[in-house]
């Protein structure tokens, strides 16, 4: 859609009250002294637990149930909660600003019927709320960095870094890694590459839309060459040169930007589009790409990448 909003349901898990027959399965034993000779007290959680496997599914069921109850009276908000929500994250496109605002109003009202509320509302073409952004202009949504006012997405990648995470954070590099020469300098500080390091770097390219799928396909092919070695084994020297070559793409990938909406603002009929599908395969890899195209007011056709996938 031309316009979009995203939001987060406030304290969703804390507002999911367990049925009484679930209480026996939510007990835990504790005593402040942590002395094993002291009989512990029995506690239980009255609301959904963080970290429990089924909690996310329980949350999804609760949201869908309250949405279905208001499908007739609040159709736009219910559609968002039923089809465009992931656990406590809402993200919904709209054709017009009026539709977007009506969708927000209906979704917020439906949630209020279940005692729920949103933390904030982030709208495309507007600066993000102060509490939602660390830098004042962008937020993270579904793994991508979103410049809300410009309505531009980029990959949510950090600077290339070979340090291990300690308590969820990595030690900073000794210098900024902003270009290919910086990557070469950083690689020279690493004694050798292991398979686990290569897999880790590949996994950092989180791109569910498939915007950089050709690059991901290259990394998949490189990883297939390491199937015969163990995780902490040193990779062959010829493979090290290849990995260095492709890791030099990281600064460019981090800087890559693309529009969130595939619908151009000068589309003649935004509701009508054509899909262009292309696929090809070789011995060791195959891929498919889908473009969406709109007739513009100038008479030309636009061409925006919709998604791409590859498979070895």
C-alpha positions as CSV (number, residue, x, y, z in Angstrom):
1,X,0.0,0.0,0.0
2,X,1.0,3.6,-0.5
3,X,0.6,4.3,3.2
4,X,1.3,2.1,6.2
5,X,1.5,2.1,9.9
6,X,3.0,-0.2,12.5
7,X,2.4,-0.6,16.2
8,X,3.1,-2.8,19.2
9,X,0.5,-4.1,21.6
10,X,1.4,-2.9,25.1
11,X,2.2,-5.7,27.6
12,X,0.3,-8.3,25.7
13,X,1.5,-11.3,27.7
14,X,0.8,-9.6,31.0
15,X,-2.8,-9.0,29.9
16,X,-3.5,-12.7,29.0
17,X,-5.0,-14.2,32.1
18,X,-4.8,-17.9,32.5
19,X,-7.8,-20.1,32.9
20,X,-8.2,-21.6,36.4
21,X,-7.5,-25.1,35.0
22,X,-4.1,-23.9,33.8
23,X,-2.9,-22.8,37.3
24,X,-1.5,-26.2,38.4
25,X,0.8,-26.1,35.4
26,X,2.2,-22.6,36.2
27,X,3.6,-23.3,39.7
28,X,7.1,-22.6,40.8
29,X,8.9,-22.9,44.1
30,X,11.0,-20.2,45.6
31,X,12.5,-18.9,48.9
32,X,14.5,-15.6,49.1
33,X,17.2,-17.3,51.2
34,X,18.0,-19.8,48.4
35,X,18.8,-22.3,51.2
36,X,17.9,-25.8,50.2
37,X,17.2,-26.7,53.9
38,X,14.4,-24.1,54.0
39,X,11.0,-25.3,52.6
40,X,10.2,-23.1,49.6
41,X,7.0,-21.1,49.1
42,X,4.7,-22.1,46.3
43,X,3.9,-19.3,43.8
44,X,2.0,-19.3,40.5
45,X,1.7,-17.1,37.5
46,X,-1.8,-15.7,36.8
47,X,-0.9,-14.4,33.4
48,X,0.9,-15.8,30.3
49,X,4.6,-16.6,30.8
50,X,7.5,-15.1,28.9
51,X,9.7,-17.8,27.4
52,X,7.1,-20.5,27.4
53,X,6.8,-22.1,24.0
54,X,3.0,-22.0,23.8
55,X,2.6,-18.4,24.9
56,X,3.0,-16.8,21.5
57,X,0.4,-19.1,20.1
58,X,-1.9,-18.3,23.0
59,X,-1.5,-14.6,22.3
60,X,-2.3,-15.1,18.6
61,X,-5.4,-17.0,19.5
62,X,-6.6,-14.3,21.9
63,X,-6.0,-11.5,19.3
64,X,-7.8,-13.5,16.5
65,X,-10.7,-14.3,18.8
66,X,-11.4,-10.6,19.8
67,X,-10.9,-9.6,16.1
68,X,-13.5,-12.1,14.9
69,X,-16.0,-10.9,17.5
70,X,-15.8,-7.4,15.8
71,X,-15.5,-8.4,12.2
72,X,-18.9,-7.0,11.3
73,X,-18.7,-3.8,13.2
74,X,-14.9,-3.0,12.7
75,X,-14.0,-4.8,9.4
76,X,-10.8,-2.8,8.6
77,X,-9.4,-3.1,12.1
78,X,-10.3,-6.8,12.4
79,X,-8.6,-7.6,9.0
80,X,-5.4,-6.1,10.4
81,X,-5.6,-8.1,13.6
82,X,-6.4,-11.3,11.8
83,X,-4.1,-11.1,8.8
84,X,-1.4,-8.5,9.5
85,X,-0.3,-9.1,13.0
86,X,2.7,-11.1,14.3
87,X,2.4,-11.9,18.0
88,X,2.2,-8.3,19.4
89,X,3.4,-6.4,16.3
90,X,0.9,-4.8,13.9
91,X,1.9,-3.7,10.4
92,X,-0.8,-2.8,7.9
93,X,-0.8,-1.1,4.4
94,X,-3.5,1.2,3.2
95,X,-4.4,2.8,-0.2
96,X,-5.1,6.2,1.3
97,X,-4.4,8.2,4.4
98,X,-8.1,8.1,5.3
99,X,-8.1,4.3,5.1
100,X,-5.0,4.1,7.3
101,X,-6.5,6.3,10.0
102,X,-9.8,4.4,10.0
103,X,-7.9,1.1,10.2
104,X,-5.9,2.4,13.2
105,X,-9.0,3.7,14.9
106,X,-10.8,0.4,14.5
107,X,-7.9,-1.7,15.6
108,X,-7.3,0.4,18.7
109,X,-11.0,0.2,19.6
110,X,-11.1,-3.6,19.1
111,X,-8.1,-4.1,21.3
112,X,-9.6,-1.9,24.0
113,X,-12.6,-4.3,24.2
114,X,-10.1,-6.9,25.4
115,X,-8.4,-4.6,27.9
116,X,-5.4,-4.1,25.5
117,X,-3.8,-0.9,24.1
118,X,-0.9,0.0,21.8
119,X,2.4,1.5,22.9
120,X,2.6,3.9,20.0
121,X,1.6,4.3,16.4
122,X,4.2,4.7,13.7
123,X,3.0,6.1,10.4
124,X,4.7,6.2,7.0
125,X,5.7,9.8,5.7
126,X,5.8,11.0,9.3
127,X,8.6,11.1,11.9
128,X,8.4,8.3,14.4
129,X,7.3,8.9,18.0
130,X,10.3,9.7,20.2
131,X,9.8,6.7,22.4
132,X,9.8,4.3,19.4
133,X,13.1,5.4,17.8
134,X,16.7,5.4,19.0
135,X,17.9,7.9,16.3
136,X,14.8,10.0,15.8
137,X,14.1,9.0,12.3
138,X,14.0,5.2,11.9
139,X,12.6,2.1,13.6
140,X,13.1,-1.7,13.2
141,X,10.1,-3.6,11.8
142,X,10.3,-7.3,10.9
143,X,14.1,-7.1,10.9
144,X,14.4,-4.2,8.6
145,X,15.3,-0.6,9.4
146,X,12.5,1.7,8.3
147,X,13.0,5.4,7.7
148,X,9.4,6.3,8.4
149,X,9.3,9.8,7.0
150,X,11.0,8.9,3.7
151,X,9.2,5.5,3.7
152,X,12.4,3.7,2.9
153,X,13.6,0.3,4.1
154,X,17.2,-1.0,4.6
155,X,18.6,-4.2,5.9
156,X,18.8,-4.3,9.6
157,X,22.5,-5.2,9.5
158,X,25.2,-4.1,12.0
159,X,28.7,-3.3,11.1
160,X,30.8,-6.4,10.1
161,X,32.2,-7.7,13.4
162,X,33.9,-11.0,14.2
163,X,33.8,-10.8,18.0
164,X,31.6,-13.3,19.9
165,X,28.6,-12.0,21.7
166,X,28.9,-11.7,25.4
167,X,25.6,-11.2,27.3
168,X,23.9,-10.2,24.0
169,X,26.5,-7.6,22.9
170,X,29.7,-7.7,20.8
171,X,33.0,-5.9,21.6
172,X,33.4,-2.9,19.2
173,X,35.8,-3.1,16.3
174,X,39.1,-1.3,16.7
175,X,38.1,0.9,13.7
176,X,35.0,1.7,11.7
177,X,34.2,-0.8,8.9
178,X,32.6,1.4,6.3
179,X,34.2,0.1,3.0
180,X,36.0,-2.7,1.3
181,X,39.4,-1.7,2.5
182,X,38.1,-1.6,6.1
183,X,36.8,-5.2,5.6
184,X,40.2,-6.3,4.4
185,X,41.9,-4.8,7.4
186,X,39.4,-6.4,9.7
187,X,39.8,-9.8,8.1
188,X,43.6,-9.5,8.7
189,X,42.9,-9.3,12.4
190,X,41.3,-12.7,12.4
191,X,43.7,-15.7,12.7
192,X,41.6,-17.9,10.5
193,X,38.0,-18.5,9.4
194,X,35.9,-21.4,10.8
195,X,32.7,-22.9,9.5
196,X,30.8,-21.5,12.4
197,X,32.0,-18.0,11.6
198,X,30.9,-18.3,8.0
199,X,27.5,-19.6,8.9
200,X,27.1,-16.7,11.5
201,X,28.0,-14.1,8.9
202,X,25.6,-15.6,6.4
203,X,22.8,-15.6,8.9
204,X,23.2,-11.8,9.5
205,X,21.7,-11.1,6.1
206,X,18.1,-11.2,7.3
207,X,16.0,-10.5,4.3
208,X,12.5,-12.2,4.3
209,X,11.4,-10.0,1.3
210,X,14.2,-11.4,-0.9
211,X,15.6,-8.0,-1.9
212,X,19.2,-9.2,-1.9
213,X,18.5,-12.8,-2.7
214,X,21.3,-13.0,-5.4
215,X,23.8,-12.2,-2.7
216,X,22.3,-14.7,-0.2
217,X,22.4,-17.3,-3.0
218,X,26.2,-16.7,-3.3
219,X,26.6,-17.3,0.4
220,X,24.5,-20.5,0.3
221,X,26.7,-21.8,-2.4
222,X,29.8,-20.9,-0.4
223,X,28.5,-22.7,2.6
224,X,27.7,-25.9,0.6
225,X,31.5,-26.1,0.0
226,X,32.0,-26.5,3.8
227,X,29.7,-29.4,4.4
228,X,32.6,-31.8,4.9
229,X,34.3,-30.0,7.7
230,X,33.3,-29.6,11.4
231,X,32.0,-26.4,12.9
232,X,35.2,-25.2,14.5
233,X,37.6,-26.4,11.8
234,X,39.7,-24.0,9.8
235,X,38.3,-23.6,6.3
236,X,40.6,-24.1,3.3
237,X,42.7,-21.2,2.2
238,X,41.1,-20.9,-1.2
239,X,37.7,-20.7,0.5
240,X,39.1,-18.0,2.8
241,X,39.8,-15.8,-0.3
242,X,36.3,-16.3,-1.5
243,X,34.7,-15.4,1.8
244,X,36.8,-12.3,2.1
245,X,35.7,-11.3,-1.4
246,X,32.0,-11.7,-0.5
247,X,32.3,-10.2,3.0
248,X,33.5,-7.0,1.3
249,X,29.8,-6.6,0.2
250,X,28.7,-6.1,3.8
251,X,29.2,-2.3,3.9
252,X,27.3,-1.9,0.6
253,X,24.5,-4.1,1.8
254,X,24.2,-2.2,5.0
255,X,23.9,1.1,3.0
256,X,21.3,-0.3,0.5
257,X,17.9,1.4,0.5
258,X,14.7,0.5,-1.2
259,X,11.1,1.9,-1.0
260,X,8.7,0.1,1.4
261,X,5.7,0.5,-1.0
262,X,5.8,-1.2,-4.4
263,X,3.0,1.2,-5.6
264,X,4.4,4.4,-7.2
265,X,2.7,7.6,-6.3
266,X,2.2,8.4,-10.0
267,X,0.4,5.0,-10.7
268,X,-2.5,5.6,-13.1
269,X,-4.7,2.9,-11.4
270,X,-3.1,1.8,-8.1
271,X,-5.6,-1.1,-7.8
272,X,-4.4,-2.6,-11.1
273,X,-1.0,-4.2,-11.5
274,X,0.7,-6.9,-13.5
275,X,3.1,-9.5,-12.2
276,X,6.3,-10.5,-14.0
277,X,7.7,-13.8,-13.0
278,X,11.2,-15.0,-14.0
279,X,13.0,-18.2,-13.0
280,X,16.2,-20.0,-14.0
281,X,18.3,-22.8,-12.8
282,X,21.8,-24.2,-13.2
283,X,23.4,-27.4,-11.9
284,X,23.9,-26.3,-8.3
285,X,21.4,-23.4,-7.8
286,X,18.0,-22.3,-9.0
287,X,16.1,-19.0,-8.4
288,X,12.8,-17.2,-9.0
289,X,12.0,-13.5,-8.9
290,X,8.7,-11.7,-9.0
291,X,8.2,-8.1,-10.1
292,X,5.1,-6.0,-9.7
293,X,4.4,-3.4,-12.4
294,X,2.0,-0.4,-12.6
295,X,1.0,1.8,-15.5
296,X,2.2,5.3,-14.7
297,X,0.5,8.6,-15.6
298,X,3.3,9.2,-18.1
299,X,2.2,6.0,-20.0
300,X,5.3,4.1,-19.0
301,X,5.3,0.9,-16.8
302,X,7.0,0.8,-13.4
303,X,8.9,-2.2,-12.3
304,X,9.5,-2.9,-8.6
305,X,10.9,-6.1,-7.1
306,X,8.3,-7.8,-5.1
307,X,10.2,-10.9,-3.9
308,X,12.9,-13.3,-4.9
309,X,14.0,-16.8,-3.7
310,X,16.8,-19.2,-4.4
311,X,17.5,-22.8,-3.6
312,X,20.5,-25.0,-4.0
